[in-house]
Amino acid sequence: MLTTRPRGTADILPGQVEKWQYIEEKIVRICREYGYREIRTPVFEHTELFVRGVGEDTDIVEKEMYTFRDRGDRSITLRPEGTASAVRAYLENKLYAGPQPVKLYYIGPMFRYDRPQAGRLRQFHQFGVEVFGSYHPAIDAEVMAMAMDFYGRLGLNDLELHINSVGCPNCRPVVRKRLQEFFQPVLADLCPNCRGRFERNPLRILDCKSDRCAELSREAPTTVDCLCPDCGEHFAQVQQFLQDLGIPYVLNNRLVRGLDYYTRTAFEIMAPDIGAQSSVGGGGRYDGLIEACGGPPTPGIGYALGLERIILALENRGLAPDVTSGPEVFVVVLGERAAREGFALLAKLRRAGIAADMDYQGRSLKAQMKYAGKLGVRYTVIIGEEELQRNIVVLRDMESGNQREIPGARILQNLAEPAADR
């Protein structure tokens, strides 16, 4: 139907969008303080970018991407996540030629064909950061500290940071061998997806959401059991930096994340009270991704936080901001000449930085005042024939109900004064 939105999408309406703007303002501020600069990439990319970057064996690539052929018969995909696009932009625009590391952030819509549920839609929005060019474990701690700092500024101080190390190409063959040895006797009991993962990427079995696979993998070897000395030392230093910052964390040796590009540090941030999908964000290190996308060997790390899930967490805790973006002043006019004067005054108010509006329906005085009340304005400025003849306006405080006459020429000055001086 033309009057219904597609399943898994949402209209963000006035009254709700102000919550998004509040969060976005917090994002811009914290990114500036941490030295991250904004990047804006296309909402669609060549499909191969995500196949190579995200991993062809992931659920995202296998089942969730919105992919189509364009009129040039090219395979195009709506971006399901932001990291691959940031990597492509880093390479295409030769950001590697400038000072390193490069610290970027983005805010925007992503698309995955998934079963809609609370806080998870088919078109959803993410705030993400990416750091290219540093292997240092301190940058791992920084991005996690930044994410937790951001949540703290929103009042979400009861979230849990779960961390793990998924190793590197030197560790992975050991992990793969031990997992295959463990799952071989129960291979027939795994879900069809995990039976396919057994040969391609058995580590992904640990990430399966099937209750049966979760039970069968309960005693499976973990990545931490198989870390090489370098990865073990890196992970120890990451933990030490977090401890130095006083950031509590949970060691979760079953945390593998859902994308193939992760190496070494992986983390998720949990809010258990928002439903079955308790993660409100996560990320990790991806030291091989830029090379896999055709660039030089370059380390990288980042995270993405779901804005819908952040808002849900805020609402569940009663922390959602009570913010509005309506007018502060409403100009009430009576008569044709007053309407022209009111229209001119409206422009002056707006140029002075005062949010203002007026009636465009030809309503009566009573109806205009009632409408102004519904808008929630703080003040009304009333102009009629009598006021025009006397070169005054009536300024009414809608909260107290008090009103007074003031010279028309002083209305801007009066509205700009602190409330205590009015």
N, C-alpha and C positions, 0 to 999 in steps of 0.2 A: 504494500500500500504506500501511496505517496505521503501519507500523513504519519507514518511510523518510521522510526530510525532503525537501521540494521541491528540485529541482535549482537550484543556484546559491545555496543557503543553507548555513549551518554551525552546528553546536552548539559553543559555547565551553565546554569542560568544566573541572572542577577540575584544576589542574595547568597549564592554559593560561590560564584567566581571570585568574590572578594577574599575568600579563604585561600584560594589558589594564589592570588596576587600577594597576599601576606606572606605565604611560604616562598614565593619567587623573590620577593624583596629580601628575605633572610638569606636565600641562596646567593644572590648577587653580592650581598655584603660579606658573607663569610668567604666566598671565593676571592674577593678582592683582598681580604686580610691575609689569606693563605698564599696569595700570589698566583692564582689560577685565572686564565683569560678565556673569554667565551668563544666558542666555535659553533657555527650553524651549518649543518650539512643537509643535503637533499633528503626528502622522506623516502625516496626510492633510489636503488642502486642496481648495478648489474648483479644478477643472481650469483654469479661465480664468486663475488666478493664474500658472500656469506657462506657459501659452500666451503671455500678454502679457509675463511677466517673462523667461523663459528664451529665448523666440523660437520662433515656429511653424515656422521653417525649419531648426531645429536637429535633429540626430539624436535627441536626447533626446525632444523633443516628437513628432517624426514616427514614431519607431520603438520607443522604449525605455520609455515611461511605463506604469505599471500604473494604468489608468483603468477606472472602473465606474460604474454608475448605482445610487444608493442607493434606499431605499424611498420617498423623496420625489421620485424621478425626477430628482435632481440629479446632475450629472457630478462625480465625486470622483476625486482622484488621490493615490496614495501619493507622498510628496515624493521627487523624484529628486535634489534638492540643497537646501541650506539657506538660500541668500541670499534667494530670493523670499519664503520664509516669514518671515525676519527683517524684510524690508522691509514686508510686510503687518502684522506686529506693531508695527513702529515707527509706522506710520500709524494703525492702528486704536486703539492705546493712547496716541496723541498724545505720543510720546516727543520729538517735535520741539519741544514747548513747554518742555522743560527745557533745562538747560545743554548747549551743543554744543561739540565733537562728542560723539556718543553712541558708546561703544565696547562692543561686545557679543561674547560667544563662545558656542558651543554644542557639544555632543557628542551624537551620536545616530545612529540607523540611517536610511539612505536606500535607495531602491528603483529599480532600472533593469532592464528586460528586455534583458539583454545576454548575449553568449556567455561562460559562466564560464571563467575561466583563473586562473593563479596570481596571488593578490592582488586579484582582481577578481571579485566575486560579485554576484548579483542583489539580495540584501540585504547592504549593506555599511555601514560606519560611518565617519563623518567628524568631525573636530575642525575647526571653522571660526571665524573672527573676522570681524566687520564693523564698519566705522567710518562713521558717517553725519554729514555736516555740515562737512567740511573739504576745500577744494581744494588745500591746501598740499602741495607735492611732498615735504616732510619726512615727512608721514604715509604716503606711498607707501613711502619708505625704511624707516619704522618697522615697517610690517607685514611687509616682506620680512626685515628684520633680526630681528624677533621669530620668524619661522618658522625662520630659520637658527640662531638662538640655541636654540630648542626642540630642533632636531635635534642640535645640539652637546651639549646636556645629556644626550641619550640615547647619546652616543658616536659619532653619525653625522657625522663631520667631513669626509668625503670626497665630499659631495654637491655638485652644480653648480647654481647659481642662473642660470637663463636669463631674460633680460628683453627686452622689446620695447615699442614704442608703437604702438597700432592707431589712433591719431588720434581725431578728434571729428567731429560732424556737419558741420563745415566742411571737413574733410579727406576724408571718405568719398566725396563725389561725384567727386573727382579720382581716388581709388583705384579706385572702381567703373569709371569710364570707361577708365582705363589697363588695368585687368585684362580688361575685356571686349574691348578692342582686341587685347590679347595673345592671349586664348584663342579668339577668333572663328575663326582659321584651323584650329584643332585641335579645334573643338567636338565634332565627330562622334567623336573618339577618346577623349573623356572618359567616365568611368563614368556610368551613368544618373542617379545622385544629383547629380553635378557638372553635368551638362547642365541639370538643373532649377535648380541654384544659379546658373547663369550669368546668369539674369535677376533672380532674387530677391536673391541675395547672393554675388557672385563671390568675395569675400574668403574665404568658407568653402571654396573649392576648394583653397586653400593648406593647409587642415587635413585634407584627404582622406587616408585611410590606404591607399588603393589605390596599389600600386607604379607603375602606369601613369600615374595622375594626378600622382603625386609627380615622376615623370620629366618629364612634359610641363610642369609648373609650375616646373621648376628655375631657369629664367632669367626668371621672371615678375617684374613690378614688385613692390616691397614697400611696406608702409605707411610705413616710414621715408623712402622716396623722395618721399612725397607729403604729409608733415606740413606743416600751416600754421605760421606763426611762433609762435603761442602754444603749440601742442603741441610744437614743436621745443624751445622754451625750457623748458617744463615737464619734458620728458624729460631735457634736459641737467642740470637742477637735481636731478632724481631720482638721476642717476648721480653727481653731485657729492656728494650726501648719503651715498650708499653708500660712495663712496671715503673720505669723512671718517670713516666708521665702520670702515673697513678691511675691508669685506665684498667679496670677489671676486665677479665676475659675468661671464656670457657674453652678449654682444650677439647675439641670435638674431632676425634680421629676418624669419624665416618663422614665428615664433610668433604665432598668432592666437587660440588657445584655442577651445573648442568651443561657447561660448554667445554669443548675439547682443548681450547687454547690455554687453559690455566696451567701454570708451573709454580712450584714452590708455594708461596703464601696464598691461601684461600680463606675467605671469611664471609660470614653472614651475620646480620643483625636481626634479632628475634623479638617479636612482640606477641606473646602467647595468647593474648585476649582478643585477637581480631579474626579468628576463624581457623579453618584447617590449614590455610597457607599462612603460617605465622611469620614468615620472613618479610621484613619491610625494606630490605636492601642487602646488597652484598657485592663482593668483587674479589680481586686477587691479582696476582702477578701473571704476566703472559710474555715471557722473555723470548718466545719463538714466533710470536704472531706476525710481527713486522716482516721478518724474513720469509715466513710462509706466504705473505701477500706480495712478495717480490722486492722487498727492500733489503738493506744491509742488516746484519745481526744487530739488533737494538733491543735493550730491555724495556719493559713497560709494566705498568700497574695502574689499576683504577677500580672504580666501583660505580654502581648505579642504584638509585633509590627510587621506588615507585611512589609517585605523588598521590595516587588514589589511596594507596595503603597508608601513607602518612596521614592523610585527612581522616581516614577511618580510625586510625589509632588515636588521633586527637579528639575525635568525636566520642569515642568510647570512654575516654578519660575526662570528658568535660572540658577539654583544653582548646577546642576550636575557637578561634578569635571571633568576637562579636563586632564585626566591622561592616560598614556600609560605604557605598560610593555615591550616594544620592546627593542632591543639591543641599547646600546649607541655607540658602535664601530662596524664597518664592515671592515673585512680584505679582501682587493682586491688582488688577486694573478694572475700572468701571467706566465704560464709555469709549468711543472711538479715539478721541484725542489722548485719553489716558493710556490706551493700548499702544499708541505710537511712542509716547513718552516712556512707557514701561519697557517697550522693546529696546529703545535706545539705552535706558538704564541697565538693562540686562547685559548688553554688550560691554558697558563700562565695568560692571561687576566682574564679568569674566576676564576682562583684560587686567583687572586688579588681582586676579588669582582667587577670586571668590566663586565657588561653585553655586550657580544660580539657574533658575528656570522660571517659566511663567505659563499662564493658561493660553491654550490655542483652540479651545472648544467653545468660547463664548459663554462660559458658565456664569451664573449669578455670583454675587459676593459670598453668600453662604456656601455655595457649592465649591467655589475656589478655595475657601478656607478649609473646608472638609478635605478636599483633595491634597492641599498642602500638609494637612495633618497626616494623611495616609503616606505621603512621601517621607515623613519624619524630619522635615526641615526644622532648623532651630529658629529662624526668623521669617516673618513675612513683612514685605514692604507694600503698603496699601496706597494706591493712587486713584483718586476720583476727580470729578470736576471741581469740587470745593478745594481739594488739596492743590490742584493746578492753579486755581485763582489766587491762592495764598502762598504759592511757591514753597509748599511743605510736602512732606510725606509722613505717613504714620508707620512707625516701626513697632512691630509686635513680637514679643518674646513668646514663642509657642510653648516653652516649658513652664514658665511662670504665669502666662496669660497677661502680663503687664504690657502696656503699650504707651507710646508717647509720640508727640509730634516733634519733628526736627526739620530744619531747613533742607530743602532738596539738594542744595549744593554741598551739604555736609554728610550725605548718606554714606559715601565711600569711606570718609574718615571715621565715621561713627562705627561702621561695621568692622573696620580694621583695628579698632581699639580693643585692648584686653577686656574680657567680660566684666571684670571688677570695676572698670572705669565707665561702663555704659550707664 
